[in-house]
């Protein structure tokens, strides 16, 4: 089971060792096989299919893991087609935000959010659009093969994790009030939908999807958590972007990049769900930017990552301040003046 907050260094080391071993067995085998069989153009879809199956199975068992994997595979081709049109893509993300945001009330937000993140990657990825949707019969067959491979990748951890006794090691989130969940659903749907439209219409070729992705990861049901994450995300992203720019420039095209990427992956696992969040943001940024360094100028990609992250966090903080102002106004109205309001507030 998950360690408590007072767990010592040795307990944390054992926990990380277990997670690293399970992740190695539960994630890497299907990804490597899929990459060898289907090629590099399929890796994004295969990766997120695997993560959806892995996280949902770890959080809630085989049934939810299998259902989430199947749902992701069904939505993926819709995302590919919708990504051709900014309005259609925005509508799809709005529906996804409504569904995933509502899941926070049932304490499944974190695991479900992985599927929505993967959907956004497919929706706004120029590579996915070019490589999987040229309309030819051969590409149609290839797309079906990729979808089938994604299904198998997602079902692999569904089958293997219970055998390794790694189920429900990811705790449920705190139970949220309906009012907090409603405010979160409104905020994430409006902001992610608007920035998705911007990414699809104006910044498809400049990593514009990093803007709505930042909002997906920073916005939380608990307002104070959003504020904390926003600052931590900026710190970690700036540090990770600078580090990856130096590494990708100095060691471009060498085995060092692959080694550092693997280290960043395990660092990501070690810091997932732990504080400070800036460490997680750092390893995530290093992993992402090293991944794109083979096709994009490292410094340019790093600057884009920083700019979109800062803008996304600024939008999240704006939503946080608006929510606080509305909550304060509601509280003052409830207390307005005399004992009647105070009595009503106490009864509420």
VENMO-V371115 format. One record per residue. RES is the residue in three letters. PSI is psi in degrees with one decimal (* if undefined). OMEGA is omega in degrees with one decimal (999 if undefined). Layout:
res->[RES;RES]
psi->[PSI;PSI]
omega->[OMEGA;OMEGA]
This chain:
res->[UNK;UNK;UNK;UNK;UNK;UNK;UNK;UNK;UNK;UNK;UNK;UNK;UNK;UNK;UNK;UNK;UNK;UNK;UNK;UNK;UNK;UNK;UNK;UNK;UNK;UNK;UNK;UNK;UNK;UNK;UNK;UNK;UNK;UNK;UNK;UNK;UNK;UNK;UNK;UNK;UNK;UNK;UNK;UNK;UNK;UNK;UNK;UNK;UNK;UNK;UNK;UNK;UNK;UNK;UNK;UNK;UNK;UNK;UNK;UNK;UNK;UNK;UNK;UNK;UNK;UNK;UNK;UNK;UNK;UNK;UNK;UNK;UNK;UNK;UNK;UNK;UNK;UNK;UNK;UNK;UNK;UNK;UNK;UNK;UNK;UNK;UNK;UNK;UNK;UNK;UNK;UNK;UNK;UNK;UNK;UNK;UNK;UNK;UNK;UNK;UNK;UNK;UNK;UNK;UNK;UNK;UNK;UNK;UNK;UNK;UNK;UNK;UNK;UNK;UNK;UNK;UNK;UNK;UNK;UNK;UNK;UNK;UNK;UNK;UNK;UNK;UNK;UNK;UNK;UNK;UNK;UNK;UNK;UNK;UNK;UNK;UNK;UNK;UNK;UNK;UNK;UNK;UNK;UNK;UNK;UNK;UNK;UNK;UNK;UNK;UNK;UNK;UNK;UNK;UNK;UNK;UNK;UNK;UNK;UNK;UNK;UNK;UNK;UNK;UNK;UNK;UNK;UNK;UNK;UNK;UNK;UNK;UNK;UNK;UNK;UNK;UNK;UNK;UNK;UNK;UNK;UNK;UNK;UNK;UNK;UNK;UNK;UNK;UNK;UNK;UNK;UNK;UNK;UNK;UNK;UNK;UNK;UNK;UNK;UNK;UNK;UNK;UNK;UNK;UNK;UNK;UNK;UNK;UNK;UNK;UNK;UNK;UNK;UNK;UNK;UNK;UNK;UNK;UNK;UNK;UNK;UNK;UNK;UNK;UNK;UNK;UNK;UNK;UNK;UNK;UNK;UNK;UNK;UNK;UNK;UNK;UNK;UNK;UNK;UNK;UNK;UNK;UNK;UNK;UNK;UNK;UNK;UNK;UNK;UNK;UNK;UNK;UNK;UNK;UNK;UNK;UNK;UNK;UNK;UNK;UNK;UNK;UNK;UNK;UNK;UNK;UNK;UNK;UNK;UNK;UNK;UNK;UNK;UNK;UNK;UNK;UNK;UNK;UNK;UNK;UNK;UNK;UNK;UNK;UNK;UNK;UNK;UNK;UNK;UNK;UNK;UNK;UNK;UNK;UNK;UNK;UNK;UNK;UNK;UNK;UNK;UNK;UNK;UNK;UNK;UNK;UNK;UNK;UNK;UNK;UNK;UNK;UNK;UNK;UNK;UNK;UNK;UNK;UNK;UNK;UNK;UNK;UNK;UNK;UNK;UNK;UNK;UNK;UNK;UNK;UNK;UNK;UNK;UNK;UNK;UNK;UNK;UNK;UNK;UNK;UNK;UNK;UNK;UNK;UNK;UNK;UNK;UNK]
psi->[169.2;140.3;152.2;171.9;-20.2;8.5;139.7;178.6;-38.7;-37.9;-41.0;-38.4;-42.4;-40.0;-44.4;-40.7;-41.5;-46.1;-41.9;-42.1;-46.6;-40.1;-37.7;-44.3;-35.4;-14.6;-47.6;-43.5;-50.0;-32.7;-44.2;-44.7;-43.7;-39.0;-40.8;-36.8;-43.5;-14.1;173.9;-25.5;-17.0;-4.7;-35.7;-47.5;-40.3;-41.5;-48.8;-31.9;-42.7;-44.7;-38.6;-47.2;-41.6;-54.9;-40.0;-34.6;-43.6;-34.3;-33.4;4.8;178.5;-40.4;-49.6;-37.3;-44.3;-42.8;-42.5;-38.8;-46.3;-42.1;-41.3;-41.9;-35.6;-35.0;-28.8;-50.1;-31.3;-39.8;-38.7;-44.6;-44.4;-28.8;-13.0;-21.4;124.2;-38.1;-46.1;-42.1;-40.2;-42.1;-40.1;-43.2;-35.4;-44.6;-41.3;-40.8;-40.6;-43.2;-49.3;-38.8;-41.3;-30.8;-18.6;-30.1;-28.9;14.5;34.0;19.8;-48.5;-47.5;-43.1;-31.5;-24.3;-42.4;-39.2;-38.1;-43.9;-39.3;-40.8;-39.7;-46.7;-39.2;-41.2;9.4;116.0;-36.1;-42.8;-40.7;-43.0;-39.1;-22.3;-6.9;54.6;-2.3;-9.2;157.0;-39.3;-40.4;-32.7;-42.0;-39.7;-41.6;-42.7;-39.1;-40.0;-42.6;-41.9;-40.3;-38.1;-41.2;-45.4;-39.9;-41.1;-33.8;-18.7;-54.7;-28.3;-38.7;-36.7;-32.9;-45.2;-32.0;-25.0;8.3;40.9;62.6;135.9;25.2;-15.1;114.0;156.0;149.6;166.1;147.5;127.0;149.3;154.1;-38.2;-43.0;-41.8;-41.6;-46.0;-38.6;-44.9;-43.4;-47.2;-49.5;-35.4;-45.6;-50.5;-44.6;-38.3;-45.2;-43.9;-27.4;-42.1;-42.9;-45.3;-42.3;-35.4;-33.3;-17.0;32.1;-35.7;7.7;34.4;34.1;-20.5;-17.3;-22.8;-56.3;-29.4;-39.8;-43.6;-39.5;-37.8;-27.8;-42.7;129.3;161.9;-43.5;118.5;-41.2;-31.3;-37.3;-47.4;-46.6;-45.8;-37.3;-49.2;-43.9;-36.8;-41.8;-47.8;-50.9;-37.9;-43.3;-46.2;-44.2;-37.4;-41.9;-42.6;-45.0;-34.9;-42.6;-47.7;-46.4;-28.8;-44.5;-39.5;27.5;129.0;9.5;170.8;-17.8;-38.2;-44.1;-41.4;-45.6;-36.9;-41.1;-42.5;-42.1;-36.3;-46.5;-30.9;-36.7;-44.3;-40.1;-31.8;-5.5;122.4;2.5;161.6;150.9;149.1;-22.6;-31.2;-43.2;-44.4;-36.4;-52.9;-36.8;-44.1;-44.2;-45.1;-45.2;-47.7;-33.9;-31.6;-33.7;-3.2;-20.8;-22.4;-10.3;149.7;125.8;-44.6;-41.0;-45.1;-38.3;-42.0;-40.2;-42.3;-44.7;-47.4;-48.3;-34.0;-43.9;-43.3;-45.5;-42.6;-34.8;-40.2;-40.5;-41.5;-34.7;-44.5;-38.7;-45.2;-39.6;-42.9;-41.2;-40.2;-43.8;-39.4;-41.7;-41.7;-39.9;-39.9;-43.3;-38.3;-37.1;-30.3;-0.4;146.3;162.0;-178.8;-15.3;-46.5;-41.3;-42.0;-41.1;-39.2;-40.0;-38.3;-32.2;*]
omega->[-176.3;179.9;177.4;-177.4;-177.3;-179.2;-178.6;-179.1;-179.1;177.3;177.5;179.2;178.4;178.8;179.3;178.0;178.9;-179.7;-179.7;-179.6;-178.6;179.0;178.6;-178.8;-173.0;-175.7;-170.7;-176.8;179.5;179.1;-180.0;179.1;179.6;178.6;-179.4;-175.7;-171.6;178.0;-174.4;-176.2;-177.9;-166.5;-179.0;-179.2;178.4;-178.7;-176.7;172.7;178.4;-178.5;177.7;178.2;-176.8;-173.5;-179.9;176.5;178.6;-176.9;-169.6;176.0;-172.1;-173.2;179.8;178.7;179.0;-179.3;-180.0;178.6;179.5;179.2;179.9;179.8;178.8;-177.9;-174.6;178.8;175.5;178.6;178.0;-179.5;-178.5;-179.6;177.5;-177.3;-177.7;-178.6;179.0;178.4;178.4;178.9;179.0;178.9;177.6;177.5;178.9;178.4;177.6;-178.3;-177.6;177.7;178.5;-179.5;178.6;179.6;177.7;172.6;178.1;-171.9;-172.9;-177.9;-179.9;-177.4;177.4;178.3;178.7;176.3;176.9;177.5;178.6;177.3;-179.7;-177.2;-170.3;-177.1;177.1;-179.7;-179.6;179.8;-176.2;-172.1;-173.4;-174.5;176.2;172.6;-178.6;179.4;-179.5;179.7;176.0;177.1;178.6;178.7;177.1;178.2;178.5;178.7;178.1;176.6;177.1;177.6;179.8;178.3;179.3;-178.6;178.3;176.9;175.8;-179.5;-168.8;-174.8;178.0;178.1;179.4;179.4;179.2;178.4;-179.4;170.4;174.9;-174.2;173.0;173.6;176.2;179.5;-175.1;175.7;179.8;-178.8;178.5;179.3;179.7;-179.9;178.5;-179.5;179.5;-177.1;-175.1;179.9;-179.2;-174.0;-179.0;178.3;-179.0;-178.9;174.0;177.0;177.9;-178.4;-177.6;-174.6;-170.5;-172.8;-177.9;-175.3;-179.6;178.1;179.7;180.0;177.9;178.8;176.4;177.3;177.2;179.8;178.8;-176.0;-175.7;-179.2;-179.3;-179.6;178.2;-174.8;-178.7;176.3;175.6;179.6;-179.2;-177.8;-177.2;179.7;-179.8;179.6;179.6;-179.5;-177.0;-179.0;179.1;179.5;-179.8;-179.8;178.9;180.0;-178.4;178.5;178.3;-178.6;-177.2;178.6;-176.2;-173.4;-177.6;176.5;-179.4;-179.7;-179.0;-179.0;179.9;-179.9;179.8;178.7;177.8;177.3;179.1;179.1;179.7;172.8;176.8;178.5;-176.8;-175.9;-179.2;178.9;-179.9;178.2;-1.0;-178.5;-179.5;177.9;177.4;179.0;179.1;-178.0;177.8;-179.7;178.3;-178.0;-178.4;-175.4;173.9;178.4;-178.9;-175.7;-179.5;-175.4;-177.7;175.1;-173.9;-176.9;179.4;179.0;179.4;179.1;177.1;179.3;-179.2;-176.7;-178.1;178.0;179.9;179.1;179.6;179.4;176.3;176.9;178.7;178.4;176.0;177.1;178.0;-179.3;177.7;179.7;178.1;-180.0;179.6;178.5;178.8;177.9;179.3;179.9;178.5;179.0;-179.6;-178.2;-174.6;-106.9;176.8;-172.1;-176.9;179.1;-179.9;178.6;179.0;-179.4;179.4;179.2;179.2;999]
